[in-house]
Amino acid sequence: MPSPQLTPPLLQSHLAGLNPLRGKVRDVYDFGDRLLIVATDRISAFDWILPNGIPDKGRVLTQISRFWFDKLQVPHHLLSMNPVDVPLPAGTDVSLLEGRSMVVRKTNVFPIECVMRGFLSGSGWKEYRSHQTVCGLALPPGLRESDRLAEPIFTPATKAETGHDENISFERMSAIIGLEQAEHLRMFSRQVYTAAAEFAVTRGIIIADTKFEFGAVDDQVILIDEVLTPDSSRFWPADQYQAGGPQPSFDKQFVRDWLETTSWDKNSPPPALPDEVIQRTREKYIDAYERLTGTPFAWK
């Protein structure tokens, strides 16, 4: 049976006295030199948090991140998957946090989303149709939607607290954080994306694009945040891939597609998701986990 969704009020009541930095889907608690990142079951679309969540979504995404942190041979921020490794308030129901929590090193975060694109899709495809560029980078003529690019491209963006991130040029990124760091993050992003994409395709998943975040601690640049999940990446089933149009995916595109069939104007509170959409979306997230890891997803 799916576990109950972890709603923001429920989580807050069990971490009494602590004020998290609350994102659309995750809550971050500061414990000095460590952070507790809790992935809730909230789901967002079109810059709105939807009124009901996807059971176990937070656990699936957290366990996928854990898989990649364990597999990738790069410095990262993960210290522990056990929430009791930070001083939780007395009376905290730890069972609500298990499986969906990461204890991580606190870093000086670079204010840049480091996006790697290996295929022509999403906003990149829209820009290409108009200008034959992606984030200002010229591409060959005649490409189709979902075509694989000759080589992955790095397209940074600024991180927005609300609304959409803004695509920027590499030159603009360099002006924000310095040329040396910009070049390092570009190299780091390319290294991680290439290794992950090569592995994922052996498990039947194409990572069409993804975004990374990095931070610095003790003068070392490390990989932070969630990594290579269906929320931070565009995952496609390799056995169904066919360039020339949109692809089936493992992410919340299923939810977006359903919302597009409703009368919602995207400027007012969104409608609740029907049970069948919730269940199908949950299945997609779990399918991605099981394909990548080769193990069944199960939670007590």
Secondary structure as UniProt FT lines:
FT   HELIX           8..14
FT   TURN            15..17
FT   STRAND          21..22
FT   STRAND          26..30
FT   STRAND          34..39
FT   STRAND          44..45
FT   TURN            46..47
FT   STRAND          48..49
FT   TURN            55..56
FT   HELIX           57..71
FT   STRAND          78..80
FT   HELIX           83..85
FT   TURN            90..91
FT   HELIX           94..96
FT   TURN            97..99
FT   STRAND          101..105
FT   STRAND          108..109
FT   STRAND          112..119
FT   HELIX           122..131
FT   STRAND          133..134
FT   TURN            135..136
FT   STRAND          137..138
FT   TURN            141..142
FT   TURN            145..146
FT   STRAND          148..154
FT   STRAND          157..158
FT   STRAND          166..167
FT   HELIX           170..177
FT   HELIX           179..202
FT   TURN            203..204
FT   STRAND          205..217
FT   TURN            218..219
FT   STRAND          220..224
FT   TURN            230..232
FT   STRAND          233..237
FT   HELIX           238..240
FT   HELIX           253..260
FT   HELIX           275..293
//
